[in-house]
Amino acid sequence: MNARILEIEDLTVSFDGFKALNNLNFSMDEGELRVIIGPNGAGKTTFLDVITGKVKPTIGQVRFKGRNLRSMSEHQIARFGVGRKFQTPRVYLNLTPRENLELACNRNKGVFSTLLGRSSVTERRTVSGLLETIGLVAKPDIQAGLLSHGEKQWLEIGMLVAQAPDLLLVDEPVAGLTDEETEQTGELLISLAQEHSIIVIEHDMEFVRQISRKVTVLHEGSVLYEGTIEEVQNDPRVIEVYLGQQQEEVHEAA
Ligand SMILES: Nc1ncnc2c1ncn2[C@@H]1O[C@H](COP(=O)(O)OP(=O)(O)OP(=O)(O)O)[C@@H](O)[C@H]1O
C-alpha cells in the first residue's frame, strides 16, 4: 500500500463565523490523481488555499508528507513540495516557452542571472524534456503570448513540474479549452501522475471521466461522497446537490 501524502483531519475554516470548510476529513496516497467536484461555494478553492497555507485552519489540521503544515508559511509549504496551478495561466507572455521553463528551472538561482547567463547543459536537457512532456517541442522559441489558451495552460503546468513538487494542485485546467485541448490536458495530467500526486478541481464531467480514478465530492464545506466516477454519477445525493443542477444548466443553455 502506498504511503499517505496528505491527511486532513476535522478541518474547519471560518470566515467571520461562516464555515467555508466544516469538519472536513480527507486523505490521499502518494501517486494518486484525485478529482474534486462540487457545486459553487462548496469550499473547493478554500480547500486548496488551506493546503498551500494561504488560509490557516480555524480548527483541525493538514498533514503533508507526515508534517503538520500549521506553522509553515505559504513559501515554506511550496518549497516543501506543494505546487499550485491557478485557473488563469501565469506565464511570461513576452518570453518564449523555453525561456519560461528555464526561469522555472532556475527559480532558486535568481531571475537575472538566468536571463543574462547561459543555461547549463543539464538545465537545457531538463527544459527540452519538459517541452516534450507538455507537447510544445514544435514551438519552443515563439512568444508565449502567441500560444493558444490550452498551450499556455500546459506551459504553466510545465513550469510547476520544473520545480519537482510532490503534490500538484490544479484548479479548473480545462475551462475555456477546445475539446481537443481538453483531451490533451487529460493525457498530460495522467502522464504526470506517474511521478507526482495530483489534485484536480474540475466542473467538466466529460474531462473528469477521462482522467479520474477516485472522485471526492464536496458540499457545504464537507466531503459528501467519495468513489469512482460511476459510483459518484449514480449517487442520489450527488445528483441532488450537484449533477442534477449541472444537467438543468445544460438544458437552459441549449
Ligand atoms: N475570504 C472569505 N471571506 C468570506 N467568505 C469566504 C471567503 N472565501 C470564501 N468564502 C465563502 O466560502 C464559501 C466557499 O467558497 P469557495 O470559493 O471555497 O467555494 P468553491 O467550491 O471554490 O466555489 P466555486 O466553484 O464557485 O469556485 C463560499 O460561500 C464563499 O463565499
The ligand as an SDF file (V2000), in Angstrom:
LIG
                    3D

 31 33  0  0  0  0  0  0  0  0999 V2000
  -12.2550   35.2380    2.3790 N   0  0  0  0  0  0  0  0  0  0  0  0
  -13.5330   34.8840    2.5120 C   0  0  0  0  0  0  0  0  0  0  0  0
  -14.3550   35.5780    3.3260 N   0  0  0  0  0  0  0  0  0  0  0  0
  -15.6570   35.2250    3.4740 C   0  0  0  0  0  0  0  0  0  0  0  0
  -16.2320   34.1820    2.8750 N   0  0  0  0  0  0  0  0  0  0  0  0
  -15.4690   33.4500    2.0390 C   0  0  0  0  0  0  0  0  0  0  0  0
  -14.0890   33.7580    1.8070 C   0  0  0  0  0  0  0  0  0  0  0  0
  -13.5860   32.8330    0.9330 N   0  0  0  0  0  0  0  0  0  0  0  0
  -14.6160   32.0120    0.6260 C   0  0  0  0  0  0  0  0  0  0  0  0
  -15.7370   32.3780    1.2810 N   0  0  0  0  0  0  0  0  0  0  0  0
  -17.0400   31.7010    1.2160 C   0  0  0  0  0  0  0  0  0  0  0  0
  -16.8270   30.3390    1.4840 O   0  0  0  0  0  0  0  0  0  0  0  0
  -17.6400   29.5160    0.6530 C   0  0  0  0  0  0  0  0  0  0  0  0
  -16.7640   28.5380   -0.0850 C   0  0  0  0  0  0  0  0  0  0  0  0
  -16.0430   29.2610   -1.0870 O   0  0  0  0  0  0  0  0  0  0  0  0
  -15.0610   28.5730   -2.1150 P   0  0  0  0  0  0  0  0  0  0  0  0
  -14.5550   29.6480   -3.0270 O   0  0  0  0  0  0  0  0  0  0  0  0
  -14.0520   27.7830   -1.3880 O   0  0  0  0  0  0  0  0  0  0  0  0
  -16.0380   27.6030   -2.9130 O   0  0  0  0  0  0  0  0  0  0  0  0
  -15.8290   26.8550   -4.3060 P   0  0  0  0  0  0  0  0  0  0  0  0
  -16.3280   25.4730   -4.1180 O   0  0  0  0  0  0  0  0  0  0  0  0
  -14.4160   27.0200   -4.7530 O   0  0  0  0  0  0  0  0  0  0  0  0
  -16.8000   27.6330   -5.2810 O   0  0  0  0  0  0  0  0  0  0  0  0
  -16.6530   27.9260   -6.8730 P   0  0  0  0  0  0  0  0  0  0  0  0
  -16.9050   26.6270   -7.5770 O   0  0  0  0  0  0  0  0  0  0  0  0
  -17.7470   28.9230   -7.1100 O   0  0  0  0  0  0  0  0  0  0  0  0
  -15.2740   28.4750   -7.1040 O   0  0  0  0  0  0  0  0  0  0  0  0
  -18.4240   30.4570   -0.2560 C   0  0  0  0  0  0  0  0  0  0  0  0
  -19.7130   30.6200    0.3090 O   0  0  0  0  0  0  0  0  0  0  0  0
  -17.6380   31.7320   -0.1990 C   0  0  0  0  0  0  0  0  0  0  0  0
  -18.4710   32.8670   -0.3760 O   0  0  0  0  0  0  0  0  0  0  0  0
  1  2  1  0
  2  3  1  0
  2  7  2  0
  3  4  2  0
  4  5  1  0
  5  6  2  0
  6  7  1  0
  6 10  1  0
  7  8  1  0
  8  9  2  0
  9 10  1  0
 10 11  1  0
 11 12  1  0
 11 30  1  0
 12 13  1  0
 13 14  1  0
 13 28  1  0
 14 15  1  0
 15 16  1  0
 16 17  2  0
 16 18  1  0
 16 19  1  0
 19 20  1  0
 20 21  2  0
 20 22  1  0
 20 23  1  0
 23 24  1  0
 24 25  2  0
 24 26  1  0
 24 27  1  0
 28 29  1  0
 28 30  1  0
 30 31  1  0
M  END
$$$$
